[in-house]
Amino acid sequence: MGLQTALNFQDAGGKVASTGDFVLIASEVNVVIRALHQHGITVTALHNHMLDDSPHLFFMHYWVLDDPARVGEGLKAALTEINLKKQQ
């Protein structure tokens, strides 16, 4: 149904390019934005698809081109802010 977080990676000559999107509930949006921003990862879009979903889901897209370790640290920091038990 397209309701999963997707992280995509591509080698960029010693760096890694990564783009994807997080599927979040409202309480996760700001903490994930903060975690990404603190690691130099740009949030490129935040939107929703449904009108009456429950819980209400937000789709946050990101982009980064950086050192692989720094990208990994940033995405890990963002993923730790997602409470998967709440979404089930």
HUFEN-V529152 format. One record per residue. N is the residue number from 0. RES is the residue in three letters. PHI is phi in whole degrees, 0 to 359 (999 if undefined). NEAR is the number of other ideal C-beta (glycine too) atoms within 12 Angstrom. Layout:
((N,RES,PHI,NEAR) (N,RES,PHI,NEAR))
This chain:
((0,MET,999,8) (1,GLY,74,11) (2,LEU,249,20) (3,GLN,223,16) (4,THR,285,26) (5,ALA,236,18) (6,LEU,239,28) (7,ASN,243,18) (8,PHE,227,20) (9,GLN,215,17) (10,ASP,297,13) (11,ALA,225,16) (12,GLY,59,10) (13,GLY,95,11) (14,LYS,243,18) (15,VAL,233,26) (16,ALA,262,23) (17,SER,221,34) (18,THR,216,26) (19,GLY,167,28) (20,ASP,212,31) (21,PHE,257,37) (22,VAL,256,32) (23,LEU,228,37) (24,ILE,267,28) (25,ALA,306,20) (26,SER,291,17) (27,GLU,265,31) (28,VAL,302,26) (29,ASN,293,19) (30,VAL,289,23) (31,VAL,288,37) (32,ILE,304,27) (33,ARG,299,18) (34,ALA,298,28) (35,LEU,295,42) (36,HIS,301,19) (37,GLN,296,18) (38,HIS,249,27) (39,GLY,74,22) (40,ILE,260,36) (41,THR,271,22) (42,VAL,276,31) (43,THR,258,19) (44,ALA,195,17) (45,LEU,219,23) (46,HIS,205,18) (47,ASN,229,21) (48,HIS,249,15) (49,MET,251,16) (50,LEU,263,8) (51,ASP,241,9) (52,ASP,288,17) (53,SER,213,10) (54,PRO,288,19) (55,HIS,290,20) (56,LEU,253,31) (57,PHE,242,30) (58,PHE,249,29) (59,MET,247,38) (60,HIS,263,27) (61,TYR,222,36) (62,TRP,210,26) (63,VAL,203,33) (64,LEU,225,22) (65,ASP,197,25) (66,ASP,301,19) (67,PRO,306,21) (68,ALA,295,14) (69,ARG,295,21) (70,VAL,298,33) (71,GLY,300,20) (72,GLU,299,23) (73,GLY,294,33) (74,LEU,291,36) (75,LYS,297,19) (76,ALA,300,23) (77,ALA,292,35) (78,LEU,297,26) (79,THR,290,16) (80,GLU,274,27) (81,ILE,267,29) (82,ASN,264,17) (83,LEU,299,16) (84,LYS,295,7) (85,LYS,296,14) (86,GLN,277,22) (87,GLN,273,9))
